């Protein structure tokens, strides 16, 4: 039972941390993507000003002490505000899960390393490594359907269907940007799986020599 709990904590830590790192990485990827996709021209403002609005949005979504969404140049409708509030709850929940589980997961991984038992990671991580590959295949086949299914799974309302006339922020958050975020998250998760398999096989070889 204790081992099962350790595995649950490890998977929660890995998934929540990958999501958190992906979210934080958009602070770097958004201005790059915006420049490449001419989003400042679409928004009729400079890249710096557009990025400032994005930072205001991200601050609201990630910082619990910021209670109201205010973007300098983008109004938000009631439905848009409800959706961003839903996203905010998911983001903050993810942060809490990462903060709670990561220390325990790291402690268990250190224990496995000290006892040369990281070979226990190999089989589960090999299975886990298939998940990003499968999701990437689904994404590549029909990203629109993938994107819709993702929202229908996480949100019980239709507030995520933005009207550009009332929520113009959607004009500078195109599907291509979200695709980039998904691919980055899948890549990060795959890298963690590969790392675990590699380390696990190292311990397995070490054990066979003893």
Backbone as a printed PyTorch tensor [residue, N CA C, xyz], in Angstrom:
tensor([[[  0.8360,  -1.2050,   0.0000],
         [  0.0000,   0.0000,   0.0000],
         [  0.8720,   1.2570,   0.0000]],

        [[  1.9590,   1.2100,   0.7880],
         [  2.8630,   2.3510,   0.8420],
         [  3.5000,   2.5880,  -0.5150]],

        [[  3.8990,   1.5120,  -1.1990],
         [  4.5240,   1.6370,  -2.5120],
         [  3.5390,   2.2270,  -3.5210]],

        [[  2.2700,   1.8150,  -3.4460],
         [  1.2540,   2.3540,  -4.3500],
         [  1.1060,   3.8660,  -4.1380]],

        [[  1.1140,   4.2890,  -2.8740],
         [  1.0260,   5.7180,  -2.5750],
         [  2.2190,   6.4820,  -3.1060]],

        [[  3.4010,   5.8800,  -3.0330],
         [  4.6040,   6.5300,  -3.5540],
         [  4.5150,   6.7130,  -5.0660]],

        [[  3.9740,   5.7120,  -5.7470],
         [  3.8130,   5.8250,  -7.2030],
         [  2.7990,   6.9090,  -7.5650]],

        [[  1.7000,   6.9650,  -6.8200],
         [  0.6840,   8.0010,  -7.0820],
         [  1.2900,   9.3850,  -6.9130]],

        [[  2.0330,   9.5760,  -5.8300],
         [  2.6750,  10.8650,  -5.5750],
         [  3.6730,  11.2000,  -6.6760]],

        [[  4.4460,  10.2030,  -7.1240],
         [  5.4390,  10.4430,  -8.1690],
         [  4.7770,  10.8790,  -9.4690]],

        [[  3.7210,  10.1740,  -9.8800],
         [  3.0470,  10.5370, -11.1320],
         [  2.3870,  11.8960, -11.0270]],

        [[  1.7590,  12.1910,  -9.9000],
         [  1.1540,  13.5100,  -9.7040],
         [  2.2160,  14.6040,  -9.7630]],

        [[  3.3640,  14.3440,  -9.1390],
         [  4.4510,  15.3250,  -9.1340],
         [  4.9710,  15.5680, -10.5410]],

        [[  5.1640,  14.4960, -11.2940],
         [  5.6940,  14.6410, -12.6460],
         [  4.7170,  15.3770, -13.5610]],

        [[  3.4540,  14.9820, -13.5260],
         [  2.4620,  15.5930, -14.4120],
         [  2.2510,  17.0530, -14.0510]],

        [[  2.0750,  17.3430, -12.7610],
         [  1.8230,  18.7290, -12.3460],
         [  3.0230,  19.6220, -12.6100]],

        [[  4.2290,  19.0820, -12.4410],
         [  5.4270,  19.8840, -12.6770],
         [  5.6180,  20.1560, -14.1660]],

        [[  5.3450,  19.1590, -14.9940],
         [  5.4300,  19.3750, -16.4480],
         [  4.4410,  20.4550, -16.8790]],

        [[  3.2290,  20.4020, -16.3400],
         [  2.2350,  21.4270, -16.6720],
         [  2.7080,  22.7970, -16.2030]],

        [[  3.2300,  22.8640, -14.9800],
         [  3.6930,  24.1360, -14.4360],
         [  4.8510,  24.7080, -15.2540]],

        [[  5.8110,  23.8670, -15.6000],
         [  6.9490,  24.3280, -16.4010],
         [  6.4800,  24.8010, -17.7710]],

        [[  5.5170,  24.1010, -18.3450],
         [  4.9770,  24.5090, -19.6460],
         [  4.3120,  25.8740, -19.5440]],

        [[  3.5280,  26.0790, -18.5010],
         [  2.8620,  27.3700, -18.3040],
         [  3.8990,  28.4860, -18.1640]],

        [[  4.8960,  28.2570, -17.3270],
         [  5.9210,  29.2770, -17.1130],
         [  6.7440,  29.5270, -18.3730]],

        [[  6.9310,  28.4810, -19.1730],
         [  7.7400,  28.6370, -20.3810],
         [  7.0740,  29.5530, -21.4000]],

        [[  5.7470,  29.7160, -21.2930],
         [  5.0800,  30.6090, -22.2490],
         [  5.4970,  32.0670, -22.0570]],

        [[  6.0770,  32.3760, -20.8940],
         [  6.6050,  33.7330, -20.7030],
         [  7.7370,  34.0010, -21.6890]],

        [[  8.3870,  32.9400, -22.1500],
         [  9.4340,  33.0610, -23.1720],
         [  8.8980,  32.7780, -24.5670]],

        [[  8.0470,  31.7610, -24.6770],
         [  7.6000,  31.3450, -26.0060],
         [  6.5500,  32.2810, -26.6010]],

        [[  5.7320,  32.9330, -25.7550],
         [  4.6820,  33.7870, -26.3180],
         [  5.2420,  34.9430, -27.1420]],

        [[  6.1970,  35.7220, -26.6160],
         [  6.7020,  36.8200, -27.4520],
         [  7.3760,  36.3350, -28.7260]],

        [[  8.0290,  35.1780, -28.6600],
         [  8.6630,  34.6290, -29.8690],
         [  7.5980,  34.2270, -30.8750]],

        [[  6.5760,  33.5230, -30.3960],
         [  5.4960,  33.1020, -31.2890],
         [  4.7550,  34.3200, -31.8300]],

        [[  4.4970,  35.2950, -30.9620],
         [  3.7740,  36.4940, -31.3880],
         [  4.5190,  37.2130, -32.5070]],

        [[  5.8210,  37.3020, -32.3710],
         [  6.6280,  37.9510, -33.4120],
         [  6.5710,  37.1700, -34.7170]],

        [[  6.6830,  35.8440, -34.6350],
         [  6.7060,  35.0190, -35.8390],
         [  5.3440,  34.9780, -36.5290]],

        [[  4.2720,  35.0970, -35.7650],
         [  2.9210,  34.9950, -36.3250],
         [  2.2740,  36.3590, -36.5420]],

        [[  3.0510,  37.4280, -36.4100],
         [  2.5640,  38.7990, -36.6420],
         [  1.3630,  39.1520, -35.7670]],

        [[  1.3450,  38.6660, -34.5320],
         [  0.2390,  38.9770, -33.6320],
         [  0.1700,  40.4660, -33.2670]],

        [[  1.3000,  41.1720, -33.1370],
         [  1.1910,  42.6170, -32.8790],
         [  0.4410,  43.3490, -33.9880]],

        [[  0.6180,  42.9230, -35.2150],
         [ -0.1050,  43.5520, -36.3200],
         [ -1.5950,  43.2700, -36.2200]],

        [[ -1.9370,  42.0350, -35.8370],
         [ -3.3500,  41.6840, -35.6630],
         [ -3.9810,  42.5040, -34.5490]],

        [[ -3.2280,  42.7130, -33.4650],
         [ -3.7450,  43.4520, -32.3110],
         [ -3.5910,  44.9590, -32.4680]],

        [[ -2.8800,  45.3850, -33.5090],
         [ -2.6460,  46.8110, -33.7580],
         [ -1.9360,  47.4750, -32.5840]],

        [[ -0.8750,  46.8350, -32.1200],
         [ -0.0760,  47.4070, -31.0400],
         [  1.3250,  46.8190, -31.1320]],

        [[  2.2580,  47.4020, -30.3900],
         [  3.6350,  46.9120, -30.4120],
         [  3.7340,  45.5550, -29.7140]],

        [[  4.8040,  44.8400, -30.0050],
         [  5.0320,  43.5580, -29.3520],
         [  5.1750,  43.7310, -27.8470]],

        [[  5.8650,  44.7880, -27.4340],
         [  6.0470,  45.0360, -26.0090],
         [  4.7320,  45.2650, -25.2950]],

        [[  3.8390,  46.0200, -25.9360],
         [  2.5450,  46.2940, -25.3090],
         [  1.6850,  45.0300, -25.2750]],

        [[  1.7290,  44.2550, -26.3480],
         [  0.9910,  43.0020, -26.3730],
         [  1.4990,  42.0620, -25.2830]],

        [[  2.8030,  41.9850, -25.1290],
         [  3.3970,  41.1190, -24.1070],
         [  3.0090,  41.5880, -22.7080]],

        [[  2.9130,  42.8820, -22.5160],
         [  2.4800,  43.4180, -21.2270],
         [  1.0700,  42.9330, -20.8960]],

        [[  0.1860,  42.9290, -21.8810],
         [ -1.1680,  42.4190, -21.6680],
         [ -1.1520,  40.9300, -21.3480]],

        [[ -0.2660,  40.2000, -22.0280],
         [ -0.1550,  38.7600, -21.7600],
         [  0.3340,  38.5140, -20.3350]],

        [[  1.2760,  39.3170, -19.8880],
         [  1.7760,  39.1760, -18.5150],
         [  0.6710,  39.4830, -17.5030]],

        [[ -0.1690,  40.4450, -17.8050],
         [ -1.2970,  40.7440, -16.9250],
         [ -2.2480,  39.5520, -16.8390]],

        [[ -2.4950,  38.9150, -17.9770],
         [ -3.3480,  37.7320, -17.9880],
         [ -2.7170,  36.5980, -17.1840]],

        [[ -1.4290,  36.3440, -17.4100],
         [ -0.7540,  35.2550, -16.7190],
         [ -0.6560,  35.5110, -15.2190]],

        [[ -0.4790,  36.7570, -14.8290],
         [ -0.4310,  37.0800, -13.4020],
         [ -1.7600,  36.7400, -12.7410]],

        [[ -2.8530,  37.0720, -13.4050],
         [ -4.1720,  36.7420, -12.8550],
         [ -4.3750,  35.2330, -12.7630]],

        [[ -3.9360,  34.5100, -13.7790],
         [ -4.1640,  33.0670, -13.8190],
         [ -3.3210,  32.2970, -12.8040]],

        [[ -2.1920,  32.8500, -12.3960],
         [ -1.2520,  32.0950, -11.5620],
         [ -1.0880,  32.6100, -10.1470]],

        [[ -1.4230,  33.8580,  -9.8840],
         [ -1.1940,  34.4370,  -8.5610],
         [ -2.5150,  34.5590,  -7.8040]],

        [[ -2.7020,  33.8080,  -6.7160],
         [ -3.9850,  33.8290,  -5.9890],
         [ -4.3490,  35.2000,  -5.4410]],

        [[ -3.3510,  36.0450,  -5.1660],
         [ -3.6350,  37.3370,  -4.5620],
         [ -4.1200,  38.3840,  -5.5730]],

        [[ -4.0920,  38.0570,  -6.8500],
         [ -4.6570,  38.9540,  -7.8620],
         [ -6.0720,  38.4630,  -8.1550]],

        [[ -7.0490,  39.1690,  -7.6110],
         [ -8.4200,  38.6770,  -7.6440],
         [ -9.2290,  39.0740,  -8.8500]],

        [[ -8.7610,  40.0450,  -9.6220],
         [ -9.5380,  40.5550, -10.7580],
         [ -8.6760,  40.5750, -12.0100]],

        [[ -9.2490,  40.1140, -13.1020],
         [ -8.5380,  40.1410, -14.3750],
         [ -8.6730,  41.5200, -15.0120]],

        [[ -7.5290,  42.1630, -15.2090],
         [ -7.5160,  43.4570, -15.8960],
         [ -6.3770,  43.4530, -16.9050]],

        [[ -6.7380,  43.5680, -18.1710],
         [ -5.7380,  43.7160, -19.2250],
         [ -5.8510,  45.1140, -19.8030]],

        [[ -4.7260,  45.7350, -19.9930],
         [ -4.6890,  47.1430, -20.3700],
         [ -5.4560,  47.4470, -21.6540]],

        [[ -5.3490,  46.5640, -22.6270],
         [ -5.9100,  46.8640, -23.9450],
         [ -6.9790,  45.8950, -24.4120]],

        [[ -7.3290,  44.9090, -23.5760],
         [ -8.3030,  43.9130, -24.0100],
         [ -9.4590,  43.8400, -23.0240]],

        [[-10.6570,  44.2190, -23.4520],
         [-11.8290,  44.0500, -22.5790],
         [-12.1770,  42.5750, -22.4550]],

        [[-12.8980,  42.2370, -21.4000],
         [-13.2920,  40.8520, -21.1580],
         [-14.7820,  40.7880, -20.8920]],

        [[-15.4750,  39.9360, -21.6390],
         [-16.9140,  39.7720, -21.4400],
         [-17.1700,  38.9370, -20.1910]],

        [[-18.4350,  38.8370, -19.8100],
         [-18.8080,  38.0250, -18.6500],
         [-18.4300,  36.5680, -18.8760]],

        [[-18.7460,  36.0420, -20.0810],
         [-18.4060,  34.6530, -20.3760],
         [-16.8900,  34.4560, -20.4030]],

        [[-16.1820,  35.4330, -20.9510],
         [-14.7270,  35.3460, -20.9710],
         [-14.1540,  35.3460, -19.5660]],

        [[-14.7140,  36.1980, -18.6950],
         [-14.2450,  36.2760, -17.3100],
         [-14.4950,  34.9560, -16.5800]],

        [[-15.6400,  34.3380, -16.8430],
         [-15.9570,  33.0500, -16.2110],
         [-14.9640,  31.9880, -16.6540]],

        [[-14.6580,  31.9730, -17.9560],
         [-13.7110,  30.9730, -18.4500],
         [-12.3180,  31.1840, -17.8550]],

        [[-11.8570,  32.4160, -17.8230],
         [-10.5310,  32.6740, -17.2680],
         [-10.5010,  32.3460, -15.7730]],

        [[-11.6180,  32.5430, -15.0910],
         [-11.6860,  32.1590, -13.6740],
         [-11.5790,  30.6380, -13.5260]],

        [[-12.2100,  29.9100, -14.4530],
         [-12.1000,  28.4420, -14.4360],
         [-10.6560,  28.0110, -14.6940]],

        [[-10.0070,  28.6290, -15.6670],
         [ -8.6100,  28.3190, -15.9680],
         [ -7.7300,  28.6430, -14.7650]],

        [[ -8.0040,  29.7560, -14.1350],
         [ -7.2320,  30.1770, -12.9540],
         [ -7.3070,  29.1210, -11.8560]],

        [[ -8.4990,  28.5780, -11.6150],
         [ -8.6420,  27.5410, -10.5790],
         [ -7.8200,  26.3070, -10.9310]],

        [[ -7.8210,  25.9290, -12.1960],
         [ -7.0250,  24.7690, -12.6210],
         [ -5.5320,  25.0380, -12.4720]],

        [[ -5.0910,  26.2330, -12.8620],
         [ -3.6730,  26.5850, -12.7490],
         [ -3.2180,  26.5630, -11.2970]],

        [[ -3.9810,  27.1960, -10.4330],
         [ -3.5960,  27.2810,  -9.0220],
         [ -3.6420,  25.8980,  -8.3720]],

        [[ -4.6220,  25.0890,  -8.7690],
         [ -4.6780,  23.7090,  -8.2610],
         [ -3.4360,  22.9380,  -8.6840]],

        [[ -3.0190,  23.1140,  -9.9240],
         [ -1.8170,  22.4370, -10.4080],
         [ -0.5870,  22.8770,  -9.6210]],

        [[ -0.4880,  24.1660,  -9.3520],
         [  0.6450,  24.6760,  -8.5670],
         [  0.6620,  24.0420,  -7.1840]],

        [[ -0.4970,  23.9520,  -6.5550],
         [ -0.5810,  23.3600,  -5.2200],
         [ -0.1890,  21.8850,  -5.2430]],

        [[ -0.6710,  21.1550,  -6.2440],
         [ -0.3230,  19.7340,  -6.3550],
         [  1.1870,  19.5720,  -6.5140]],

        [[  1.7950,  20.4050,  -7.3680],
         [  3.2420,  20.3250,  -7.5720],
         [  3.9970,  20.6360,  -6.2830]],

        [[  3.5730,  21.6780,  -5.5840],
         [  4.2560,  22.0700,  -4.3520],
         [  4.1540,  21.0000,  -3.2730]],

        [[  3.0180,  20.3190,  -3.2110],
         [  2.8100,  19.3030,  -2.1690],
         [  3.5230,  17.9960,  -2.5090]],

        [[  3.4220,  17.5680,  -3.7610],
         [  3.9160,  16.2340,  -4.1160],
         [  5.3900,  16.2020,  -4.4970]],

        [[  5.9100,  17.2830,  -5.0490],
         [  7.2790,  17.2460,  -5.5610],
         [  8.3210,  16.9190,  -4.4930]],

        [[  8.2590,  17.5100,  -3.2930],
         [  9.2650,  17.1580,  -2.2790],
         [  9.2480,  15.6710,  -1.9180]],

        [[  8.0540,  15.0770,  -1.8100],
         [  7.9620,  13.6530,  -1.4820],
         [  8.4790,  12.7940,  -2.6360]],

        [[  8.1710,  13.2100,  -3.8700],
         [  8.6330,  12.4540,  -5.0310],
         [ 10.1540,  12.4850,  -5.1310]],

        [[ 10.7310,  13.6460,  -4.9080],
         [ 12.1910,  13.7720,  -4.9570],
         [ 12.8350,  12.9320,  -3.8630]],

        [[ 12.2300,  12.9400,  -2.6870],
         [ 12.7660,  12.1510,  -1.5680],
         [ 12.7490,  10.6670,  -1.9010]],

        [[ 11.6600,  10.1870,  -2.5250],
         [ 11.5780,   8.7670,  -2.8830],
         [ 12.5790,   8.4160,  -3.9800]],

        [[ 12.7330,   9.3200,  -4.9510],
         [ 13.7110,   9.0760,  -6.0160],
         [ 15.1370,   9.0180,  -5.4530]],

        [[ 15.4270,   9.8700,  -4.4860],
         [ 16.7440,   9.8260,  -3.8380],
         [ 16.9420,   8.4970,  -3.1050]],

        [[ 15.8730,   8.0070,  -2.4860],
         [ 15.9660,   6.7290,  -1.7790],
         [ 16.2060,   5.5820,  -2.7640]],

        [[ 15.5110,   5.6450,  -3.9020],
         [ 15.7280,   4.6210,  -4.9310],
         [ 17.1590,   4.6800,  -5.4580]],

        [[ 17.6780,   5.8970,  -5.6190],
         [ 19.0560,   6.0520,  -6.0860],
         [ 20.0460,   5.4910,  -5.0660]],

        [[ 19.8160,   5.7900,  -3.7870],
         [ 20.7470,   5.3410,  -2.7340],
         [ 20.7820,   3.8280,  -2.6140]],

        [[ 19.6560,   3.1860,  -2.9350],
         [ 19.5880,   1.7270,  -2.8250],
         [ 19.7270,   1.0340,  -4.1840]],

        [[ 20.0770,   1.8130,  -5.2060],
         [ 20.2400,   1.2910,  -6.5810],
         [ 19.0000,   0.5370,  -7.0550]],

        [[ 17.8300,   1.1120,  -6.7320],
         [ 16.5710,   0.4760,  -7.1190],
         [ 15.7750,   1.2850,  -8.1440]],

        [[ 16.4650,   2.1710,  -8.8510],
         [ 15.7350,   2.9400,  -9.8580],
         [ 15.3120,   2.0770, -11.0400]],

        [[ 15.7560,   0.8200, -11.0570],
         [ 15.2750,  -0.0950, -12.0970],
         [ 13.7640,  -0.3010, -11.9970]],

        [[ 13.2050,   0.0010, -10.8160],
         [ 11.7550,  -0.0860, -10.6460],
         [ 11.0130,   0.9070, -11.5340]],

        [[ 11.7110,   1.9360, -11.9910],
         [ 11.0790,   2.9540, -12.8230],
         [ 10.9340,   2.5080, -14.2760]],

        [[ 11.7350,   1.5460, -14.6900],
         [ 11.8590,   1.2550, -16.1230],
         [ 10.5310,   0.8740, -16.7610]],

        [[  9.8790,  -0.1470, -16.2560],
         [  8.6460,  -0.6170, -16.9030],
         [  7.5350,   0.4370, -16.8650]],

        [[  7.2350,   1.0420, -15.7010],
         [  6.1900,   2.0770, -15.6990],
         [  6.5250,   3.2620, -16.6080]],

        [[  7.8020,   3.6370, -16.6340],
         [  8.1720,   4.7780, -17.4640],
         [  8.1400,   4.4250, -18.9500]],

        [[  8.4120,   3.1690, -19.2890],
         [  8.2950,   2.7510, -20.6790],
         [  6.8430,   2.8370, -21.1420]],

        [[  5.9320,   2.4760, -20.2500],
         [  4.5040,   2.6090, -20.5690],
         [  4.1300,   4.0880, -20.6460]],

        [[  4.6250,   4.8670, -19.6760],
         [  4.3310,   6.2970, -19.6680],
         [  4.8550,   7.0090, -20.8950]],

        [[  5.9700,   6.5220, -21.4460],
         [  6.5680,   7.1590, -22.6190],
         [  5.6890,   7.0270, -23.8540]],

        [[  4.7770,   6.0580, -23.8370],
         [  3.8810,   5.8770, -24.9820],
         [  2.7740,   6.9260, -25.0220]],

        [[  2.4620,   7.4980, -23.8610],
         [  1.3420,   8.4400, -23.7870],
         [  1.5860,   9.6990, -24.6240]],

        [[  2.7180,  10.3990, -24.4720],
         [  2.9390,  11.5780, -25.3110],
         [  2.9880,  11.2570, -26.7990]],

        [[  3.5030,  10.0720, -27.1270],
         [  3.5690,   9.6740, -28.5300],
         [  2.1640,   9.5110, -29.0950]],

        [[  1.2940,   8.8430, -28.3320],
         [ -0.0860,   8.6620, -28.7690],
         [ -0.8370,   9.9730, -28.8630]],

        [[ -0.6560,  10.8330, -27.8650],
         [ -1.3450,  12.1310, -27.8720],
         [ -0.8540,  13.0150, -29.0110]],

        [[  0.4470,  12.9620, -29.2850],
         [  0.9880,  13.7410, -30.3990],
         [  0.4140,  13.2590, -31.7260]],

        [[  0.2320,  11.9450, -31.8560],
         [ -0.3680,  11.4010, -33.0790],
         [ -1.8000,  11.8940, -33.2460]],

        [[ -2.5720,  11.8990, -32.1510],
         [ -3.9390,  12.4040, -32.2090],
         [ -3.9610,  13.8820, -32.5550]],

        [[ -3.0510,  14.6280, -31.9530],
         [ -2.9490,  16.0600, -32.2230],
         [ -2.6340,  16.3190, -33.6900]],

        [[ -1.7190,  15.5200, -34.2350],
         [ -1.3000,  15.7180, -35.6200],
         [ -2.4150,  15.3680, -36.5990]],

        [[ -3.2320,  14.3770, -36.2570],
         [ -4.2920,  13.9420, -37.1660],
         [ -5.4080,  14.9760, -37.2650]],

        [[ -5.7840,  15.5700, -36.1290],
         [ -6.8840,  16.5550, -36.1440],
         [ -6.7830,  17.4130, -34.8960]],

        [[ -6.0300,  18.5090, -34.9940],
         [ -5.8260,  19.3270, -33.8070],
         [ -7.1190,  19.9870, -33.3590]],

        [[ -7.9800,  20.3870, -34.2910],
         [ -9.2520,  21.0160, -33.9120],
         [-10.0580,  20.0940, -33.0120]],

        [[-10.1780,  18.8370, -33.4200],
         [-10.9440,  17.8810, -32.6240],
         [-10.2610,  17.6210, -31.2820]],

        [[ -8.9500,  17.5180, -31.3020],
         [ -8.1790,  17.3230, -30.0770],
         [ -8.4080,  18.4920, -29.1170]],

        [[ -8.3690,  19.7040, -29.6480],
         [ -8.5160,  20.9230, -28.8460],
         [ -9.9110,  20.9990, -28.2370]],

        [[-10.9190,  20.6620, -29.0390],
         [-12.2950,  20.6850, -28.5440],
         [-12.4910,  19.6350, -27.4510]],

        [[-11.9840,  18.4180, -27.7030],
         [-12.1250,  17.3450, -26.7050],
         [-11.4280,  17.7130, -25.4000]],

        [[-10.2850,  18.3680, -25.5030],
         [ -9.5460,  18.8040, -24.3200],
         [-10.3950,  19.7590, -23.4830]],

        [[-11.0320,  20.7240, -24.1380],
         [-11.8530,  21.6940, -23.4130],
         [-13.1230,  21.0530, -22.8630]],

        [[-13.7150,  20.1500, -23.6280],
         [-14.9330,  19.4900, -23.1490],
         [-14.6430,  18.6060, -21.9490]],

        [[-13.4310,  18.0980, -21.8550],
         [-13.0420,  17.2500, -20.7230],
         [-12.8200,  18.0870, -19.4620]],

        [[-12.2690,  19.2790, -19.6260],
         [-11.9050,  20.1040, -18.4670],
         [-12.9810,  21.0760, -18.0280]],

        [[-13.8330,  21.4900, -18.9700],
         [-14.8180,  22.5360, -18.6560],
         [-16.2320,  22.0320, -18.9350]],

        [[-17.1280,  22.3100, -18.0060],
         [-18.5040,  21.8290, -18.1240],
         [-19.4170,  22.8250, -18.8230]],

        [[-18.8900,  23.9760, -19.1910],
         [-19.6940,  24.9830, -19.8720],
         [-19.0940,  25.2790, -21.2400]],

        [[-19.7120,  26.2270, -21.9390],
         [-19.2500,  26.6090, -23.2750],
         [-18.5810,  27.9840, -23.2710]],

        [[-18.1910,  28.4480, -22.1030],
         [-17.6060,  29.7890, -22.0020],
         [-16.2380,  29.8820, -22.6740]],

        [[-15.6270,  28.7440, -22.9780],
         [-14.3190,  28.7600, -23.6410],
         [-14.4440,  29.0960, -25.1250]],

        [[-15.6760,  29.1120, -25.6410],
         [-15.9090,  29.5030, -27.0340],
         [-16.0030,  31.0220, -27.1020]],

        [[-14.8810,  31.6660, -27.3130],
         [-14.8030,  33.1260, -27.2590],
         [-15.3450,  33.7570, -28.5430]],

        [[-15.9690,  34.9030, -28.3690],
         [-16.3920,  35.7460, -29.4900],
         [-15.3680,  36.8680, -29.6240]],

        [[-14.6400,  36.9370, -30.7300],
         [-13.6170,  37.9870, -30.8890],
         [-14.1650,  39.4040, -30.7370]],

        [[-15.4580,  39.5720, -30.9750],
         [-16.0440,  40.9040, -30.8570],
         [-16.1270,  41.3650, -29.4080]],

        [[-16.3270,  40.4260, -28.4940],
         [-16.4520,  40.7830, -27.0770],
         [-15.2170,  40.4060, -26.2700]],

        [[-14.4340,  39.4550, -26.7860],
         [-13.1970,  39.0320, -26.1120],
         [-12.0640,  39.0110, -27.1380]],

        [[-11.5820,  40.1900, -27.5310],
         [-10.5620,  40.2620, -28.5900],
         [ -9.2290,  39.6090, -28.2390]],

        [[ -9.0300,  39.2480, -26.9660],
         [ -7.7900,  38.5750, -26.5790],
         [ -7.6160,  37.2680, -27.3470]],

        [[ -8.7300,  36.6600, -27.7680],
         [ -8.6450,  35.3910, -28.4820],
         [ -7.9390,  35.5550, -29.8180]],

        [[ -7.9360,  36.7660, -30.3600],
         [ -7.2640,  37.0050, -31.6380],
         [ -5.7520,  36.8340, -31.5350]],

        [[ -5.2150,  37.0090, -30.3360],
         [ -3.7630,  36.8790, -30.1480],
         [ -3.4110,  35.6300, -29.3430]],

        [[ -4.3890,  34.7390, -29.2020],
         [ -4.1570,  33.4210, -28.5980],
         [ -4.6550,  32.3690, -29.5840]],

        [[ -4.0020,  32.2680, -30.7350],
         [ -4.4760,  31.3520, -31.7810],
         [ -4.2110,  29.8910, -31.4360]],

        [[ -4.8520,  29.0070, -32.1820],
         [ -4.6850,  27.5750, -31.9390],
         [ -3.2340,  27.1420, -32.0910]],

        [[ -2.5140,  27.7970, -33.0000],
         [ -1.1170,  27.4350, -33.2040],
         [ -0.2880,  27.6060, -31.9440]],

        [[ -0.5960,  28.6260, -31.1600],
         [  0.1370,  28.8460, -29.9120],
         [ -0.1670,  27.7370, -28.9130]],

        [[ -1.4380,  27.3350, -28.8420],
         [ -1.7970,  26.2500, -27.9280],
         [ -1.1960,  24.9290, -28.3900]],

        [[ -1.1060,  24.7300, -29.6920],
         [ -0.4550,  23.5190, -30.2030],
         [  0.9950,  23.4770, -29.7540]],

        [[  1.6640,  24.6130, -29.8300],
         [  3.0460,  24.6940, -29.3710],
         [  3.1500,  24.3210, -27.8970]],

        [[  2.2040,  24.7920, -27.0880],
         [  2.2090,  24.4810, -25.6570],
         [  2.0160,  22.9860, -25.4200]],

        [[  1.0830,  22.3930, -26.1470],
         [  0.8690,  20.9440, -26.0130],
         [  2.1280,  20.1690, -26.3810]],

        [[  2.7330,  20.5280, -27.4980],
         [  3.9290,  19.8170, -27.9500],
         [  5.0730,  19.9730, -26.9540]],

        [[  5.1860,  21.1520, -26.3580],
         [  6.2220,  21.3670, -25.3550],
         [  5.9680,  20.4970, -24.1280]],

        [[  4.7150,  20.4320, -23.6820],
         [  4.3770,  19.6040, -22.5200],
         [  4.6420,  18.1280, -22.8120]],

        [[  4.2380,  17.6730, -24.0040],
         [  4.4790,  16.2730, -24.3640],
         [  5.9800,  15.9810, -24.4170]],

        [[  6.7400,  16.9290, -24.9690],
         [  8.1850,  16.7470, -25.0560],
         [  8.8450,  16.6870, -23.6930]],

        [[  8.4080,  17.5490, -22.7820],
         [  8.9590,  17.5430, -21.4290],
         [  8.6460,  16.2370, -20.7140]],

        [[  7.4070,  15.7840, -20.8500],
         [  7.0190,  14.5320, -20.1900],
         [  7.8080,  13.3640, -20.7660]],

        [[  7.9700,  13.3530, -22.0860],
         [  8.7360,  12.2870, -22.7260],
         [ 10.1850,  12.2960, -22.2420]],

        [[ 10.7510,  13.4970, -22.0770],
         [ 12.1300,  13.6060, -21.5940],
         [ 12.2620,  13.0320, -20.1820]],

        [[ 11.2650,  13.2790, -19.3380],
         [ 11.2910,  12.7210, -17.9800],
         [ 11.2300,  11.2010, -18.0300]],

        [[ 10.3770,  10.6660, -18.9050],
         [ 10.2730,   9.2120, -19.0380],
         [ 11.6020,   8.6080, -19.5050]],

        [[ 12.2130,   9.2360, -20.4940],
         [ 13.4920,   8.7390, -21.0080],
         [ 14.5650,   8.7890, -19.9300]],

        [[ 14.5660,   9.8670, -19.1600],
         [ 15.5310,   9.9760, -18.0550],
         [ 15.3430,   8.8320, -17.0580]],

        [[ 14.0950,   8.5460, -16.6820],
         [ 13.8340,   7.4790, -15.7240],
         [ 14.2410,   6.1140, -16.2490]],

        [[ 13.9600,   5.8690, -17.5230],
         [ 14.3590,   4.5880, -18.1370],
         [ 15.8750,   4.4560, -18.1490]],

        [[ 16.5450,   5.5240, -18.5230],
         [ 18.0170,   5.5220, -18.5840],
         [ 18.6290,   5.2560, -17.2140]],

        [[ 18.1570,   6.0090, -16.2030],
         [ 18.6940,   5.8140, -14.8590],
         [ 18.3490,   4.4260, -14.3150]],

        [[ 17.1330,   3.9750, -14.6040],
         [ 16.7250,   2.6620, -14.1360],
         [ 17.5750,   1.5520, -14.7210]],

        [[ 17.8920,   1.6590, -15.9980],
         [ 18.7410,   0.6490, -16.6270],
         [ 20.1700,   0.7030, -16.0990]],

        [[ 20.6260,   1.8970, -15.7360],
         [ 21.9520,   2.0090, -15.1110],
         [ 21.9910,   1.2230, -13.8060]],

        [[ 20.9560,   1.3750, -12.9780],
         [ 20.9070,   0.6500, -11.7080],
         [ 20.7670,  -0.8490, -11.9380]],

        [[ 20.0110,  -1.2200, -12.9800],
         [ 19.8540,  -2.6450, -13.2790],
         [ 21.1890,  -3.2690, -13.6660]],

        [[ 21.9770,  -2.5560, -14.4750],
         [ 23.3010,  -3.0640, -14.8660],
         [ 24.2290,  -3.1370, -13.6660]],

        [[ 24.1290,  -2.1140, -12.7750],
         [ 24.9590,  -2.1060, -11.5780],
         [ 24.6240,  -3.2960, -10.6830]],

        [[ 23.3270,  -3.6030, -10.5740],
         [ 22.9060,  -4.7170,  -9.7400],
         [ 23.3430,  -6.0550, -10.2950]],

        [[ 23.3680,  -6.1740, -11.6250],
         [ 23.7610,  -7.4400, -12.2390],
         [ 25.2450,  -7.7260, -12.0800]],

        [[ 26.0520,  -6.6710, -11.8330],
         [ 27.4990,  -6.8370, -11.6730],
         [ 27.8830,  -7.1790, -10.2340]],

        [[ 26.9350,  -6.9860,  -9.3310],
         [ 27.2570,  -7.2300,  -7.9180],
         [ 27.0420,  -8.6990,  -7.5430]]])
